[in-house]
Amino acid sequence: MDTREESNTKKQHEVFLSYASADREIAHRIFEELRKRGIRVFSATYELQPGDSIARAIESAVSASDYLVILLSPSSVSSVWVQHELSAALARELTVRDITLLPVVIADCEIPPPLASYQLLDLRIDFDQGVTRLVERIGLVPQIDFSVLDWRAFENLIADLLTRLGFKIIEREQAIDGLRVDITAEYSRADPFGAEATETWLVEVKFYRQARADLSSVRQLVDYLSHFPLRTKGLLVTNSQLTSAARYWLESAEARGRIEVRVVDGTELKRLLLQHKELVVKYFVEKTEGQDERNWRTH
């Protein structure tokens, strides 16, 4: 088999479609459109009834799927997202199972708080164009393969992503009392009175081939923060996941020491990258295509 053809075969993934029972008609229409465009939609789609928990749907039926497409409408919002425990439960299930969540707006509704930071796909105005964008997004996710990077390329990727998110990179590889900070950045926003307030962020970037981000990674970042003013914030970005021990220790340290550390693991990092197609192309698509071309020439 041609190396490029084999690579494309490996990139086929399944999609799981979740929707409220009242939205059955448009859900089936989306289902058929995705199938027509070559997307492998999981046949046992989950139709949410009033009062159903989407977290339970994920646990029971999405274990073998790569993407969870959630259709947002007044029916789905009112029947599912009002459950307060869903935010934590949903985030936990998505992270553990490494499932990519793709929210799709099909009718005017209030966007649930857990999805506030997601880039929503909108099918309200132009259905065909919206489905095209959904297909593009689904096709883009498998391209985000961190294994094609080394630690330096991964750190450059994070620096570029932070810039796209509004951060100003101040310094790379900064030494603080013998400790090395991967990235020092600033983020400016308006305070409640309209004045600009600038935050300092210390960013620790952890790239792993096999292991997960462990307790030592978290402790290292907390040590960095202890050398800075109290309001300095920490950010740990990894292509992996934080171990449960590390997450528990971090929560305890934040409660004791009034530090603030934000963790972006591999699952959330993919979600953020989906909002910046140019970075996916630069760091993954072009690199993979170049590698495929070199492999093809040697066979």
Buried (B, 14 or more C-beta within 10 A) or exposed (E): EEBBEEBEEEEEBBBBBBBBBBBEEBBEBBBEBBEEBEBBBBEEBBBBEEEBBBBBBBBEBBEEBBBBBBBBBBBBBBBBBEBEEBBEBBBEBBBEBEBBBBBBBBBEBEBBEBBEEBEEBBBEEEBEEBBEBBBEBBBBBBBBBBEBBEBEBBBBBBBBBBBEEEBEBEEBEBEBEEBEBBBBBEBEEEEEEEEEEEBBBBBBBBBBEEEBBBBEBBBBBBEBBEEBEEEBBBBBBBBBBBBEEBBEBBEEBBEEEEBBBEBBBBBBBBBBBBBBBEBBBBBBBEBBBEEBEEBEEEE
